[in-house]
Amino acid sequence: MTVTPDTAPEAALADAPVRAAVEAALPATIADLCALVRIPSVSWDAFDPARVAESAEAVAALVRGLNVFDEVVVTRSGIPGTTELGQPAVLAHRPARNGRPTVLLYAHHDVQPPGHDIDWESTPFEPTVRGDRLYGRGAADDKAGVMAHVASIRALAETAGPDFDLGIAVFIEGEEEFGSRSFAAFLEDNRESLRADVIVVADSNNWDVDTPALTVALRGNVTFRLTVRTLDHASHSGMYGGAVPDAMMATVRLLASLYAEDGSVAVDGLTSRDVPAPEYTEEQLRLETGLLDGATPIGHGPLLSRLWSQPAITITGIDAPSVANASNTLSPVVSVRLSTRIAPGQPAAEAYQALEAHLRAHVPYGASITIDDVDTGEAFLVDDSGWAVPLALGAMTDAWGKPPVNVGIGGSIPFISDLVRVFPEAQILVTGVEDPDSRAHSPNESLHLGVFKRAVLAEAFLLDRLNRRTGTLEAPTR
């Protein structure tokens, strides 16, 4: 049969126990979230992997405490092309019964590096409530996503009993912030445990603190290290400056070639795509980003087109002499980290080829360049033709008291292409607990507690409604 939403009175009546369960457990849910935030689970190579393992065990304990899974394990998979194992992930599964579907709930428990403590108003790994926001690294991205899954299952078990019929798989990754290097192998190693009709990826944004969003488009990414050399050793800038090009000069000229006068990307072969978008003003952009007075937006076309469906290039790091250690020399070599966001619909390999061709064609002064440490991720467009999207939109509307907005996200979740490849019949819902002021990846990252409550409630409504459905679920047209 076709899955259809309840009528409004039926939904309100059925939702009341779930709403009460979520609200009653909310203090404990926030306390559990705070305990996770205190664990500095940075998955980057330069940080202590023991803390990521500690975080995985803490998440596993929370999932075991739900008492709805036969087995909850902390496990790892190999990183393709190496002999290394990826960071620990949490895996749990319970089979569906009596014609119910299975839902895979994904989030990640690893976090970005905190940066410098001086840039934070409170200690990064000491969760702190100020006003209606909880501050701390990972408070929003993505330990709140982890807890949204835990809390929604907890509410379902409380209202339907722990022996409910809905099938649930849980996958809490431990290296999303470091490229999900073992993700594809993890899917293959655990294919049967992860197989689902619907996949909920709780790692995105909402339109604002009062309006939910379902993410329907994500840009892909191409990142790499670009190294520019002009000399085999440093030379005196007074003796030879003006006749000999230094690496910094060549790098600046080369990077400038990537941009048009208006700041848009000027690389032949990088494409754009039309994606429907709501109204978004420059005033809102300034408020959300902290754009300084006098500084102007870059690019052309509607603002959300620039953010969601056009390419963007950012230099995210540079290796060169620091100002404090600057000497009067011509730098022989400079390296930069180049991060490109690519429009939905363009393959990442094609975008990389366009970038490489542009750089090699625009090298100034005969400089030597090398490109290495390449990482790519595919863009994503949601197939909204299946039954799960309207069901999710209805749950969001009832939880928030306001219809959701379908949004694109300028950022990337590259592993979604792996989910589509391994589970082509599954319907993917990209949800989130963040809002435009969450500042994920930045100092003073925070979670709006009202948004968190409503996000938990929306997912709990979705699980409850799926648990009350019987019959054959229609698969999306592909």
C-alpha positions as CSV (number, residue, x, y, z in Angstrom):
1,M,0.0,0.0,0.0
2,T,1.0,3.6,-0.3
3,V,2.2,5.3,2.9
4,T,0.2,8.4,3.5
5,P,0.3,10.9,6.4
6,D,-2.4,10.7,9.1
7,T,-5.1,13.3,8.9
8,A,-4.4,16.3,11.2
9,P,-6.7,15.2,14.1
10,E,-5.5,11.6,14.0
11,A,-1.9,12.8,13.9
12,A,-2.3,15.1,16.9
13,L,-4.0,12.4,18.9
14,A,-1.3,9.8,18.1
15,D,1.5,12.3,18.6
16,A,0.6,13.4,22.1
17,P,2.2,10.5,24.0
18,V,5.4,10.8,21.9
19,R,5.5,14.6,22.5
20,A,5.1,14.0,26.2
21,A,7.9,11.3,26.2
22,V,10.3,13.6,24.4
23,E,9.6,16.5,26.7
24,A,9.9,14.4,29.9
25,A,13.3,13.0,28.8
26,L,14.7,16.2,27.5
27,P,16.7,17.2,30.7
28,A,18.4,13.7,30.7
29,T,18.9,14.0,26.9
30,I,20.8,17.3,27.3
31,A,22.8,15.9,30.2
32,D,23.9,13.0,28.0
33,L,24.8,15.4,25.2
34,C,26.9,17.4,27.7
35,A,28.8,14.2,28.7
36,L,29.6,13.5,25.1
37,V,30.8,17.1,24.4
38,R,33.3,16.8,27.3
39,I,35.1,14.1,25.3
40,P,37.5,15.7,22.9
41,S,37.0,13.2,20.1
42,V,39.0,15.0,17.3
43,S,39.6,12.4,14.6
44,W,42.5,14.1,12.9
45,D,45.9,12.4,12.8
46,A,47.5,14.9,15.1
47,F,45.1,14.3,17.9
48,D,44.9,11.4,20.5
49,P,42.9,8.5,18.9
50,A,42.2,7.2,22.4
51,R,39.7,10.0,22.9
52,V,37.8,9.0,19.8
53,A,37.7,5.5,21.1
54,E,36.4,6.8,24.4
55,S,33.7,8.7,22.6
56,A,32.6,5.6,20.7
57,E,32.3,3.6,23.9
58,A,30.2,6.4,25.5
59,V,27.9,6.5,22.5
60,A,27.6,2.7,22.5
61,A,26.7,2.7,26.2
62,L,23.8,5.2,25.4
63,V,22.6,3.0,22.6
64,R,22.8,-0.2,24.7
65,G,20.9,1.7,27.4
66,L,17.9,1.9,25.1
67,N,17.3,-1.8,25.6
68,V,15.9,-2.3,22.1
69,F,18.9,-3.8,20.3
70,D,20.1,-7.4,20.5
71,E,23.7,-6.3,20.0
72,V,25.5,-3.0,20.0
73,V,29.2,-3.0,18.9
74,V,32.1,-0.7,18.5
75,T,33.9,-1.7,15.3
76,R,36.3,-0.5,12.6
77,S,36.9,-1.1,9.0
78,G,40.1,-0.8,6.9
79,I,41.0,2.3,5.0
80,P,41.2,1.3,1.3
81,G,44.7,1.3,-0.1
82,T,46.4,1.2,3.3
83,T,46.9,-1.3,6.1
84,E,45.3,1.1,8.6
85,L,42.0,0.8,10.3
86,G,39.5,3.7,10.4
87,Q,38.3,5.3,13.6
88,P,35.8,3.4,15.8
89,A,32.1,3.5,14.8
90,V,29.1,2.3,16.7
91,L,26.8,-0.2,15.0
92,A,23.4,-1.5,16.2
93,H,20.5,-3.3,14.4
94,R,17.1,-4.7,15.1
95,P,15.1,-6.4,12.4
96,A,11.7,-5.2,11.2
97,R,8.6,-7.3,11.9
98,N,5.0,-7.5,10.7
99,G,5.6,-5.6,7.5
100,R,7.2,-2.5,9.0
101,P,10.1,-0.8,7.2
102,T,13.7,-0.5,8.5
103,V,15.3,2.9,9.2
104,L,19.0,3.5,9.3
105,L,19.9,6.4,11.6
106,Y,23.3,8.0,10.8
107,A,25.3,10.6,12.7
108,H,29.0,11.1,13.7
109,H,30.6,11.3,17.1
110,D,33.9,12.8,16.0
111,V,34.5,16.5,16.0
112,Q,36.6,19.2,14.4
113,P,39.8,20.5,16.1
114,P,38.8,23.3,18.5
115,G,41.4,25.8,17.4
116,H,42.8,28.3,20.0
117,D,41.1,28.5,23.4
118,I,41.5,32.3,23.3
119,D,39.0,32.5,20.5
120,W,36.3,30.8,22.6
121,E,34.2,32.6,25.1
122,S,34.1,29.3,27.2
123,T,36.3,26.2,27.2
124,P,35.7,24.2,24.0
125,F,35.1,20.9,25.7
126,E,33.3,22.1,28.7
127,P,29.6,22.4,27.7
128,T,28.3,25.8,28.8
129,V,24.7,27.1,28.5
130,R,24.3,30.8,27.8
131,G,20.8,32.0,27.1
132,D,19.1,29.4,25.0
133,R,22.2,28.0,23.5
134,L,24.6,25.2,24.6
135,Y,28.2,26.0,23.6
136,G,31.0,23.5,23.0
137,R,32.9,21.7,20.2
138,G,30.6,19.1,18.8
139,A,27.5,20.4,20.7
140,A,25.8,20.9,17.3
141,D,28.1,19.1,14.8
142,D,27.3,16.3,15.4
143,K,26.9,15.0,18.9
144,A,23.5,16.7,18.9
145,G,22.7,14.5,15.9
146,V,23.8,11.4,17.8
147,M,21.5,12.4,20.7
148,A,18.6,13.2,18.4
149,H,18.7,9.5,17.3
150,V,19.1,8.2,20.9
151,A,16.3,10.4,22.2
152,S,13.9,9.6,19.4
153,I,14.4,5.8,19.8
154,R,14.0,6.3,23.6
155,A,10.6,8.1,23.0
156,L,9.5,5.3,20.7
157,A,10.4,2.6,23.2
158,E,8.6,4.5,25.9
159,T,5.4,4.9,24.0
160,A,5.2,1.7,21.9
161,G,7.2,-0.5,24.3
162,P,10.7,-1.9,23.6
163,D,9.3,-4.7,21.5
164,F,8.0,-2.4,18.7
165,D,7.9,-3.7,15.1
166,L,9.9,-1.0,13.3
167,G,13.3,-2.1,12.1
168,I,16.2,0.2,13.1
169,A,19.9,0.3,12.3
170,V,22.2,2.8,13.9
171,F,25.5,3.8,12.5
172,I,27.5,6.5,14.4
173,E,30.7,7.2,12.5
174,G,34.0,8.2,14.1
175,E,35.8,10.0,11.3
176,E,33.4,12.1,9.3
177,E,35.4,15.3,10.1
178,F,38.6,13.6,8.7
179,G,37.3,12.5,5.4
180,S,35.3,9.3,6.2
181,R,38.3,7.4,5.0
182,S,36.9,3.9,5.9
183,F,33.2,4.7,5.3
184,A,32.9,2.8,2.0
185,A,34.6,-0.2,3.4
186,F,32.4,0.0,6.5
187,L,29.3,-0.1,4.4
188,E,30.5,-3.2,2.5
189,D,31.6,-5.0,5.7
190,N,28.3,-4.4,7.4
191,R,26.0,-4.3,4.4
192,E,23.3,-6.5,5.8
193,S,23.1,-4.9,9.2
194,L,22.9,-1.4,7.6
195,R,20.4,-2.3,4.8
196,A,17.3,-0.1,5.2
197,D,14.2,1.4,3.4
198,V,14.9,4.9,4.7
199,I,18.2,6.5,5.8
200,V,18.1,9.5,8.0
201,V,21.4,11.5,8.0
202,A,21.2,13.9,11.0
203,D,24.1,16.2,10.0
204,S,22.7,19.3,8.3
205,N,21.1,22.6,9.0
206,N,17.7,24.3,9.6
207,W,16.4,27.4,7.8
208,D,16.3,29.4,11.1
209,V,15.6,28.7,14.8
210,D,11.8,28.7,14.1
211,T,11.7,26.9,10.7
212,P,12.8,23.4,10.0
213,A,14.5,22.3,6.8
214,L,15.0,19.2,4.7
215,T,18.3,19.3,2.8
216,V,17.7,18.4,-0.9
217,A,21.0,19.5,-2.5
218,L,24.6,19.4,-1.4
219,R,27.7,20.6,-3.2
220,G,30.5,18.2,-3.7
221,N,34.1,19.0,-3.0
222,V,37.6,18.8,-4.4
223,T,40.5,19.6,-2.1
224,F,44.3,19.3,-2.6
225,R,47.7,20.7,-1.7
226,L,49.2,23.0,-4.3
227,T,53.0,23.6,-4.1
228,V,54.7,26.3,-6.1
229,R,58.5,26.5,-6.5
230,T,60.6,29.0,-8.2
231,L,64.1,28.6,-6.6
232,D,66.2,25.7,-5.2
233,H,67.1,27.8,-2.2
234,A,66.2,31.1,-0.6
235,S,68.0,34.2,-1.8
236,H,68.5,37.7,-0.5
237,S,65.5,39.8,-1.5
238,G,67.6,43.0,-1.7
239,M,70.2,41.4,-3.9
240,Y,67.9,39.7,-6.3
241,G,64.4,41.0,-5.8
242,G,63.0,42.6,-8.9
243,A,64.7,40.2,-11.3
244,V,64.0,36.8,-9.7
245,P,60.4,35.7,-9.0
246,D,59.9,34.3,-5.5
247,A,57.4,31.5,-4.8
248,M,54.9,33.7,-3.0
249,M,54.7,36.1,-5.9
250,A,54.1,33.3,-8.3
251,T,51.5,31.7,-5.9
252,V,49.6,35.0,-5.5
253,R,49.4,35.5,-9.3
254,L,48.4,31.9,-9.9
255,L,45.6,31.9,-7.3
256,A,44.3,35.2,-8.5
257,S,43.7,33.5,-11.9
258,L,41.0,31.3,-10.3
259,Y,38.7,34.3,-9.8
260,A,36.8,36.7,-12.0
261,E,36.6,40.4,-11.1
262,D,33.4,39.9,-9.2
263,G,34.9,37.1,-7.1
264,S,33.1,34.3,-8.9
265,V,35.0,31.2,-10.0
266,A,36.8,31.7,-13.4
267,V,37.8,28.0,-14.1
268,D,36.6,26.6,-17.4
269,G,34.9,23.3,-16.9
270,L,33.4,24.0,-13.5
271,T,29.6,24.0,-13.9
272,S,26.6,25.5,-12.2
273,R,23.1,24.1,-11.7
274,D,19.6,25.7,-11.2
275,V,18.2,24.7,-7.8
276,P,14.9,26.2,-6.6
277,A,15.6,28.5,-3.6
278,P,13.6,30.6,-1.2
279,E,14.2,34.3,-0.8
280,Y,17.4,35.2,1.0
281,T,18.5,38.8,1.5
282,E,22.0,40.4,1.7
283,E,21.0,41.6,5.2
284,Q,20.4,38.0,6.3
285,L,23.8,36.9,4.7
286,R,25.6,39.7,6.6
287,L,23.9,38.7,9.9
288,E,24.7,35.0,9.6
289,T,28.3,35.4,8.4
290,G,29.6,38.6,10.2
291,L,30.4,40.3,6.9
292,L,32.0,43.6,7.9
293,D,30.6,46.9,7.0
294,G,32.1,48.0,3.7
295,A,32.9,44.4,2.6
296,T,30.7,43.3,-0.2
297,P,29.4,39.9,-1.2
298,I,31.1,38.2,-4.2
299,G,29.8,36.5,-7.3
300,H,26.7,36.9,-9.4
301,G,23.1,35.7,-9.5
302,P,20.8,35.1,-6.5
303,L,22.6,34.7,-3.2
304,L,21.4,31.2,-2.6
305,S,22.4,30.2,-6.1
306,R,26.0,31.3,-5.2
307,L,25.9,29.3,-2.0
308,W,24.1,26.1,-3.1
309,S,24.5,25.6,-6.9
310,Q,27.6,27.4,-8.1
311,P,31.2,26.4,-7.6
312,A,33.3,28.2,-5.0
313,I,37.1,28.1,-4.3
314,T,38.6,28.9,-0.9
315,I,42.3,28.8,0.2
316,T,42.0,27.2,3.6
317,G,45.7,27.1,4.6
318,I,49.1,28.2,3.6
319,D,52.6,27.1,4.4
320,A,55.0,30.0,4.1
321,P,57.3,32.0,6.4
322,S,55.3,33.5,9.2
323,V,55.3,37.2,9.9
324,A,57.1,36.7,13.1
325,N,59.9,34.7,11.4
326,A,60.0,36.7,8.2
327,S,63.5,37.4,6.8
328,N,64.6,39.5,3.9
329,T,64.7,36.5,1.5
330,L,62.9,35.3,-1.7
331,S,60.9,32.3,-0.7
332,P,61.8,29.3,-2.8
333,V,58.6,27.3,-2.1
334,V,55.0,28.0,-0.9
335,S,52.2,25.5,-0.4
336,V,48.5,26.1,-0.1
337,R,45.4,24.0,0.7
338,L,42.8,24.6,-2.0
339,S,39.2,23.7,-1.3
340,T,36.6,23.8,-4.1
341,R,32.9,23.2,-3.7
342,I,31.3,21.9,-6.8
343,A,27.7,22.2,-8.0
344,P,25.2,19.4,-7.7
345,G,25.3,17.3,-10.9
346,Q,29.1,17.6,-11.6
347,P,31.2,14.6,-11.0
348,A,34.1,15.3,-8.6
349,A,36.7,13.7,-10.9
350,E,35.6,16.0,-13.8
351,A,35.9,19.0,-11.5
352,Y,39.4,18.0,-10.4
353,Q,40.5,17.7,-14.0
354,A,39.2,21.2,-14.8
355,L,41.1,22.6,-11.8
356,E,44.3,20.9,-12.6
357,A,44.1,22.0,-16.3
358,H,43.5,25.6,-15.2
359,L,46.4,25.7,-12.8
360,R,48.9,24.2,-15.2
361,A,47.8,26.6,-18.0
362,H,48.2,29.7,-15.8
363,V,51.5,29.0,-14.0
364,P,53.4,32.4,-14.1
365,Y,57.1,32.9,-14.7
366,G,57.8,29.3,-15.5
367,A,57.3,28.2,-11.9
368,S,57.1,24.5,-11.0
369,I,53.9,23.3,-9.4
370,T,52.9,20.0,-7.8
371,I,49.4,18.9,-6.8
372,D,49.0,16.1,-4.2
373,D,47.0,15.0,-1.1
374,V,43.9,15.1,-3.3
375,D,40.5,14.4,-1.7
376,T,37.1,14.4,-3.5
377,G,33.5,14.0,-2.6
378,E,30.4,13.8,-4.8
379,A,27.6,16.3,-4.7
380,F,24.0,15.1,-3.9
381,L,20.5,15.8,-5.1
382,V,17.6,14.2,-3.2
383,D,15.1,12.0,-5.1
384,D,11.9,13.4,-3.6
385,S,9.6,11.1,-5.5
386,G,9.3,8.4,-2.9
387,W,6.9,8.0,0.1
388,A,9.5,8.9,2.8
389,V,9.9,12.6,1.9
390,P,6.2,13.6,2.5
391,L,6.2,11.5,5.7
392,A,9.2,13.4,7.0
393,L,7.8,16.8,6.0
394,G,4.6,16.0,7.9
395,A,6.6,15.0,11.0
396,M,8.6,18.2,10.8
397,T,5.5,20.4,10.4
398,D,3.8,18.9,13.4
399,A,6.9,19.1,15.6
400,W,7.8,22.6,14.7
401,G,4.3,24.0,14.1
402,K,5.6,25.4,10.8
403,P,6.1,23.8,7.4
404,P,9.7,23.0,6.5
405,V,11.8,24.6,3.8
406,N,13.6,22.5,1.2
407,V,17.1,23.8,1.2
408,G,20.4,23.3,-0.5
409,I,23.6,23.4,1.5
410,G,26.8,24.9,0.3
411,G,28.8,22.4,2.3
412,S,29.4,18.7,1.5
413,I,28.6,15.3,2.9
414,P,30.5,13.2,0.4
415,F,29.8,9.8,1.9
416,I,26.1,10.1,0.8
417,S,27.2,9.0,-2.7
418,D,28.5,5.8,-1.1
419,L,25.1,5.3,0.6
420,V,23.3,5.7,-2.8
421,R,25.8,3.3,-4.4
422,V,25.5,0.5,-1.8
423,F,21.7,1.0,-1.0
424,P,20.2,2.3,-4.3
425,E,16.6,1.5,-3.3
426,A,16.8,3.4,0.1
427,Q,15.3,6.8,0.4
428,I,17.7,9.3,2.0
429,L,16.5,12.1,4.3
430,V,19.1,14.7,5.2
431,T,18.0,16.4,8.4
432,G,19.8,18.3,11.1
433,V,19.9,20.0,14.5
434,E,21.9,23.1,13.5
435,D,20.7,26.7,12.7
436,P,22.5,29.6,10.9
437,D,24.2,30.7,14.1
438,S,25.5,27.3,15.2
439,R,29.0,28.1,13.9
440,A,29.9,24.5,13.3
441,H,33.7,24.1,12.8
442,S,34.3,27.5,14.2
443,P,35.1,28.9,17.7
444,N,32.0,29.2,19.9
445,E,30.1,26.4,18.2
446,S,26.7,26.1,19.8
447,L,23.3,24.3,19.7
448,H,20.0,26.2,20.1
449,L,18.2,24.1,22.7
450,G,14.8,25.0,21.2
451,V,15.9,23.8,17.8
452,F,17.3,20.6,19.4
453,K,14.0,19.8,21.1
454,R,12.0,20.3,17.9
455,A,14.5,18.2,15.9
456,V,14.2,15.4,18.4
457,L,10.4,15.6,18.3
458,A,10.3,15.6,14.5
459,E,12.4,12.4,14.4
460,A,10.4,10.8,17.1
461,F,7.2,11.5,15.2
462,L,8.7,10.0,12.1
463,L,9.8,6.8,13.8
464,D,6.4,6.5,15.5
465,R,4.5,6.9,12.3
466,L,6.7,4.4,10.5
467,N,6.1,2.0,13.4
468,R,2.4,2.3,12.9
469,R,2.4,1.5,9.2
470,T,1.8,-1.9,7.7
471,G,1.8,-3.2,4.1
472,T,4.2,-2.9,1.2
473,L,6.0,0.4,1.0
474,E,6.3,1.9,-2.4
475,A,9.9,2.3,-3.5
476,P,11.0,5.6,-5.2
477,T,11.2,5.7,-8.9
478,R,14.8,5.7,-10.1
